[in-house]
Amino acid sequence: MGRLRRLGIGALAALCCACAHSNYTVQRDGGARLSEFHRIGVLPLKDPKGQGDPIAQGIQDGLQKLLFEPPDVAALKRLAVEYKLEPNSGMRLEAVETIRDQASADAIILGVMAPDWSAASLVIAEMEMGQPVMRVVVTPRDPKKKAFTSAGEVAQEAVRALASLR
């Protein structure tokens, strides 16, 4: 009986480990938490397949379900083009102030898709000084999949990762 119990416990542990596969990595720049922000805007991701807008919209919708308010998205997109915001470049203080004032954003999410869609890299920047506070890399949830297959799948996994940062 003891051997059977050990086998059952071992199988349960293996099942839990398989289900607990984490498909994202997080790097925090400081001690910020997503819950510190009320209005989070998502800019279209840089994407060679041209799916940056639907991915961003899916993430924005997911954040709303997590009770984050959207900023003025039209103003945010306009200002992102005007100030040439990029995921891996700094923001001028003028851009930060303008985004905070005109788009009412506390934080923004910028991102880029890997060319083969194997990962999405997101940067969350606060709108006090324009500094990145978190970086998240998301991969497909199924470890057997090499790449995402749809914008909806990318958004869903990104929101799942962001929900863990609250």
PEJOBEL-V250051 format. One record per residue. N is the residue number from 1. PHI is phi as a letter, one per 40 degrees, with the letter a starting at -180 (NA if undefined). PSI is psi in degrees with one decimal (none if undefined). Layout:
# PEJOBEL-V250051
n=N phi=PHI psi=PSI
n=N phi=PHI psi=PSI
This chain:
# PEJOBEL-V250051
n=1 phi=NA psi=-39.3
n=2 phi=c psi=-38.0
n=3 phi=c psi=-42.4
n=4 phi=c psi=-40.0
n=5 phi=c psi=-43.6
n=6 phi=c psi=-40.4
n=7 phi=c psi=-41.9
n=8 phi=c psi=-42.7
n=9 phi=c psi=-40.4
n=10 phi=c psi=-42.0
n=11 phi=c psi=-41.2
n=12 phi=c psi=-42.5
n=13 phi=c psi=-42.3
n=14 phi=c psi=-40.8
n=15 phi=c psi=-43.0
n=16 phi=c psi=-40.7
n=17 phi=c psi=-39.4
n=18 phi=c psi=-38.0
n=19 phi=c psi=-21.2
n=20 phi=c psi=12.6
n=21 phi=d psi=122.3
n=22 phi=c psi=125.5
n=23 phi=b psi=23.9
n=24 phi=a psi=153.7
n=25 phi=b psi=147.4
n=26 phi=b psi=134.4
n=27 phi=b psi=118.7
n=28 phi=c psi=128.8
n=29 phi=b psi=84.6
n=30 phi=h psi=-170.7
n=31 phi=b psi=20.4
n=32 phi=c psi=147.4
n=33 phi=b psi=150.3
n=34 phi=c psi=-31.1
n=35 phi=c psi=-10.9
n=36 phi=c psi=-14.4
n=37 phi=b psi=143.6
n=38 phi=b psi=-42.6
n=39 phi=b psi=111.0
n=40 phi=b psi=123.9
n=41 phi=b psi=144.7
n=42 phi=b psi=120.1
n=43 phi=c psi=152.7
n=44 phi=d psi=134.8
n=45 phi=c psi=147.1
n=46 phi=c psi=122.8
n=47 phi=a psi=124.6
n=48 phi=c psi=-19.7
n=49 phi=c psi=-1.1
n=50 phi=g psi=22.7
n=51 phi=b psi=16.9
n=52 phi=c psi=-39.7
n=53 phi=c psi=-50.5
n=54 phi=c psi=-33.2
n=55 phi=c psi=-48.0
n=56 phi=c psi=-42.1
n=57 phi=c psi=-40.0
n=58 phi=c psi=-40.2
n=59 phi=c psi=-43.7
n=60 phi=c psi=-44.0
n=61 phi=c psi=-41.1
n=62 phi=c psi=-38.6
n=63 phi=c psi=-36.6
n=64 phi=c psi=-37.9
n=65 phi=c psi=-24.8
n=66 phi=c psi=8.4
n=67 phi=g psi=26.3
n=68 phi=c psi=137.3
n=69 phi=c psi=144.2
n=70 phi=c psi=148.6
n=71 phi=c psi=-169.6
n=72 phi=c psi=98.0
n=73 phi=c psi=-40.2
n=74 phi=c psi=-44.9
n=75 phi=c psi=-40.6
n=76 phi=c psi=-44.7
n=77 phi=c psi=-42.7
n=78 phi=c psi=-44.3
n=79 phi=c psi=-33.2
n=80 phi=c psi=-39.5
n=81 phi=c psi=-45.1
n=82 phi=d psi=-42.3
n=83 phi=c psi=4.0
n=84 phi=f psi=53.5
n=85 phi=c psi=134.0
n=86 phi=b psi=149.0
n=87 phi=d psi=-33.5
n=88 phi=b psi=24.0
n=89 phi=b psi=156.3
n=90 phi=c psi=167.5
n=91 phi=b psi=138.7
n=92 phi=c psi=149.5
n=93 phi=c psi=-35.4
n=94 phi=c psi=-42.5
n=95 phi=c psi=-43.6
n=96 phi=c psi=-48.1
n=97 phi=c psi=-42.0
n=98 phi=c psi=-43.4
n=99 phi=c psi=-45.0
n=100 phi=c psi=-42.9
n=101 phi=c psi=-47.8
n=102 phi=c psi=-31.2
n=103 phi=b psi=-7.8
n=104 phi=f psi=43.2
n=105 phi=b psi=133.7
n=106 phi=c psi=-30.3
n=107 phi=a psi=156.4
n=108 phi=b psi=153.3
n=109 phi=b psi=124.2
n=110 phi=b psi=150.8
n=111 phi=a psi=171.0
n=112 phi=a psi=139.9
n=113 phi=c psi=143.1
n=114 phi=c psi=146.6
n=115 phi=d psi=-33.6
n=116 phi=c psi=7.4
n=117 phi=g psi=26.7
n=118 phi=c psi=-17.1
n=119 phi=a psi=155.5
n=120 phi=b psi=131.2
n=121 phi=b psi=123.2
n=122 phi=b psi=143.4
n=123 phi=b psi=126.9
n=124 phi=b psi=119.5
n=125 phi=b psi=134.3
n=126 phi=c psi=156.4
n=127 phi=b psi=27.2
n=128 phi=c psi=-50.2
n=129 phi=b psi=-4.7
n=130 phi=g psi=18.2
n=131 phi=c psi=141.3
n=132 phi=c psi=132.9
n=133 phi=b psi=-21.5
n=134 phi=a psi=149.2
n=135 phi=b psi=133.3
n=136 phi=b psi=132.4
n=137 phi=b psi=123.8
n=138 phi=b psi=136.6
n=139 phi=b psi=167.9
n=140 phi=d psi=143.7
n=141 phi=c psi=-38.9
n=142 phi=c psi=115.5
n=143 phi=c psi=-16.0
n=144 phi=c psi=-19.1
n=145 phi=c psi=136.6
n=146 phi=c psi=-21.6
n=147 phi=a psi=157.4
n=148 phi=c psi=152.6
n=149 phi=b psi=-13.2
n=150 phi=a psi=160.1
n=151 phi=c psi=-37.6
n=152 phi=c psi=-38.7
n=153 phi=c psi=-42.0
n=154 phi=c psi=-48.9
n=155 phi=c psi=-43.8
n=156 phi=c psi=-46.1
n=157 phi=c psi=-34.8
n=158 phi=c psi=-43.8
n=159 phi=c psi=-39.1
n=160 phi=c psi=-42.2
n=161 phi=c psi=-43.8
n=162 phi=c psi=-35.7
n=163 phi=c psi=-30.4
n=164 phi=c psi=-12.6
n=165 phi=c psi=-0.7
n=166 phi=c psi=none
